[in-house]
Amino acid sequence: MTARCQHVVAALLLTLGGVLSFPVGSEKRDPVSCGYQSCHPTKPGMLNVHLVPHTHDDVGWLKTVDQYFYGDRNDIQHAGVQYILDSVVDQLLKNPDRRFIYVETAFFYRWWKQQSASMQQTVKQLVNEGRLEFVNGGWCMSDEAASHYSAVIDQMTLGLRFLNETFGACGRPRVAWHIDPFGHAREHASLFSQMGYDGFFFGRLDYQDRDSRRSKKEQELLWRASDSLPAPMADLFTGILPNGYNPPTGFCWDQLCNDAPIRDDPDLEDYNVDDVVQRFLQAANNQAEMYKTNHIIMTMGSDFQYENANLWYKNLDKLILYVNAQQAKGGKVNVLYSTPSCYLQELHRANLTWPLKTDDFFPYADDAHNFWTGYFTSRPALKRYERISNSNLQTCNQLEVLGGAASRKGPFGEGDSQTLRKAMGVAQHHDAVSGTAKQHVTNDYARKLANGWQHCQVLVSNSLASLSGSSAPRVYCDLLNVSVCSLTESSKKFSVTVYNPLARPVTWPIRLPVYGSSYLIKDAKGNSVDSQVLPVSKATREVRRSRGHTANELVFQVQAPPLGYTTYSVSMLQGGASSAASPKRGAPTSIQNKFLQVTFDPDTGLISGLSNLETKQSIKLTQNFYWYNASDGKNSESRQPSGAYIFRPNSTVPFVISRVAKTETVQTSVVQEVRQWFAPWVSQVVRLYADSRALELEWTVGPLPVSDGLGKEVITRLDSSIKTNEMFYTDSNGREILQRRKDFRPTWQLKQSEPIAGNYYPINSRAFIKDDVDQLTVVTDRSQGGGSIQNGSLEIMLHRRLLYDDNRGVGEPLNEVSDIFPEGLVVRGRFLLSLDRPASAADIYRPLGQEEVLQPVLSFTDGDLDANARLEFSGLQAALPPAVHLLTLSQWDADSVLLRLEHQFQISESKLNSQPVTVNLQKLFSTLNVLGVSELNLSANQWKDEVRRLSWTPENEEKPYLKTFQDPSAWEVTLRPMEIRTFLVRVSFK
């Protein structure tokens, strides 16, 4: 029985409308008129040159998204996306041979809404005939270093759903297209494979890698993008474009270019057809020498081109005419309008074998001293805010489902998740979360995220009101990271509702600013909860200075049910003895709980060792803060400064900020803290909670001083006794782990020219060092860059402040100041450190990483809740197994929800959890009846059993064939290591 037959119930019950087939009310489209069937014929025995007209439209960079769309602020950059689409459609209608591809759905969606019904019908015809083709199709072209896989999946789903609902099967992209991101992640390739893409094309890779591949004709390859998923499930054909994403030199005919048009009247002066043809043939033949087949691709377009598409198409028509006319004279070059998918089809028809790649394309350098590894950390505050916004969006999505229709329209007004979903889609852009846009554009990204969260707060409040039966007003305190919350600071009695977006219970520390010194806290069952009042740290006082906020924090740990909420009441005690803890000067010899012990050097105040008391293992460990002097490019051979993209330190040895930390200690039954001050602009709290298996390092860095004229790139470095043999490990977009080795690349012989920057890699959510006995793992709260420059060490860059632009287009230094921080940005973040045996380390860091990504959402109510309010709720009948992560739960339509379940362990990394796990969908939810289930591909734009991908054969291997696995029953689904399964589930409320 096939999977489709197993889910026959779903087929009968699901009302699909137009979501995965044809839009309601539209005509059924000829299935053979678009896609691969719409390609122009090629000629065997000739060199076929596929001309691909395209535009690359950044969803914000030098201008905001809105400015780019409308063509505003052309004093910054001449670019107007609405005019590009207007002009392209007009020109496509003039010649049925012409083709155009479009990528960024965020722009196309906005343009589409402004079109008349007749124009929309015209565009549909162009799409149905394959003349206008969508590639990639996500809301944006996402960054691949700093984006988290869950946010990537969401933004791709958002864009592809719009295309599916608007254009049906002909709107579905066949090719992933990442022509501009600055390095390429293996996990992205894995995700694209699981979304059903047949191939992937990109423009940027390391200059040494490119040279090597050109010499061996390996610019087209098969990327095996997972160690856990069976081939070819995560295999993706990958092509490296010949000119980045620009046309060959001398053949740019946009209004932004200066190349001469084709002057083809022989009676007029400057007739140049013969010259153009000969130059083009030379360019085509030169390019063909670096590729394996008799087909090559040329990208005819670039940034925000085709605003006057007539310029391009008039010259391309002539180029095709005159080059192909040479065939009558024995010429062997055939030029045609094409698309990436048509080019891919010809490569597939060649039936060749392709070199296999299993690592990634990081780091990226465009020359010997130009490593694009600075952006891994650039704009750390935005990177953190994007990560928080992702967590908020998942909470919003889940509570929209659990609260039903009342969540969208309830006592607090009309709420929606779509505003934040679109803002998060924009934030994944490769100049957004990457930190490489201008300052005013970065501010706009943050503003959009904040506005989206405001919409979601209404939805969350409505949902919690529906679930709890209490319509008391709720307050959200978004500045708790600096101990600011007006309600908790002013109220003598309040309640805090803790919503947990994970599908397993969590224990989480809560820190609330208060003005009292003693409090009584009770949980949802009326039990008293251990708590402590602490003075806020000196760094927090400095950040909040002159704002008049309280000087104390109330600290306690909460326990929240899976996919649900719990409520704690907080009452200030009057007239009783103060329970506020007082700091003591100096560092203790150690702090410990029942799991961990941390030792300190009494002379320096620095960490000196870490022990796991359960496993009886100990390592020497020191940690300190340093800064690299950023190159200004004036006194170096290459004249390359550090900037938003590029990391180029002046020296291989960083400056230590202080060898000694001033310390004070707070030790209570709830938490133990050692507060360290290294400089007026660097401090840290070493924190160990009573029931935690992880050590928290909360760092505060900034404002970075630049009065000395030196740009600074601040790192923290952990130096241990672990014997790393010049290797360390990082995650790829928050999922699978990749091994990194100093001064080494797996696929070519590296000539290292930047010993620091050339050994930095993106750290999305975790990194670790290990030997046969010990593994030290660091879980991060945002994407950052880091490396292991010395044996036994791990360094992570925290903050950057630079005084020069790096000449890669953004046109301003990375020097963040604002009204709040006029002297420079102050950034706060945290690491979670765990020490374990390598064989069991993943059992700790995998769930720890998910907790850091999907943090509980807190809402506050003044006074008492309603007497009959429901104080605790779980949306699940039972917690999911430890290996299973509920990745997505969101409303799809009135009766259906989108559900993604993920196996979060890699194969062989855990004896306990790297095994297949089965989940019964009918026994999943506590308040929802599951009436029907149908499985989709990862991006939810195809039925799983209808996905048909082109198959490819790697060199020196047999062609892999996709294995199929049988689920135990129609309602039980089995997940294997690193597998994500996506379902459209028809539900009703119990």
VENFENBEL-V899542 format. One line per field, one symbol per residue. psi: psi as a letter, one per 30 degrees, with the letter a starting at -180 (. if undefined). A space follows every 50 residues. Layout:
# VENFENBEL-V899542
psi=???
This chain:
# VENFENBEL-V899542
psi=kleeeeheeeeefkjfbgegckkkflkkkjfgfabffgkkkljlgljkjj kjklkjjkikdflleeeeefglhffekjkjeeeeeeeeeeeeffjffllk kkejfeeeeeeefflleeeeeeeeeeefggejkkldfleljllfefkkee eeeeeeeeeeeeeefefaeffkkfkkjifflilkkeeeeeeeeffgkflk klfklkeeeeeeeefghhfkljjjgkfekkkgegkkkkkjlfhcglllkg hjhlfflgkkljjgjffllgkgeeeeeeeeeeeeeeeffglfagklkkji lajhlgeifeeeeeeeeeeeeeefffefggkgkkklkaleeeeeeeeeff hllkkkkfaahllkkfaegikifefffkifeeeeeeeeeeeeeeeeeefe eefaffefjafgakllfeeeeeeeeefflggdffggllefeeeeeeeeee eeeeeeeeeeeeeeeeefgkgkkkkkjggffghkjeefffkfkllkkjkj flglkkkkkkjkklflfklkkkafggkkkklkkkklleeeeeegkgfgll glkkklkljklkhallkkkkkkkkflkkgkkkkkklklflklafelkklk jfefglkflkkjfefhkklkklklklkkjkkfgehlefhjlkaeekjjlf lfjlkkekfkkkllkkjlfelkkjkkkelfgklkkjkjlegkgkkkjjkk klkkkgfggkkkjklkkkklgkjfhgklklljggclkkkkkkhkkffljk jkfjfdefgklkjeflllllafekkjkjklglklllljelkglkkkkelk jkgkkghgffglliijlleeifglkkkkallkkkklkefgeffefeeeee eeeilkkkkkkkaklkegkjfkkkfkelkllffkkjekjlkeaegklkkk kkjgklkgfkeefhlkkkkjefgekfgkkjflkkklleghgkkegfkjkk klklkgllkkkkkkkklelffkkkklkgkkkkkjkkllk.
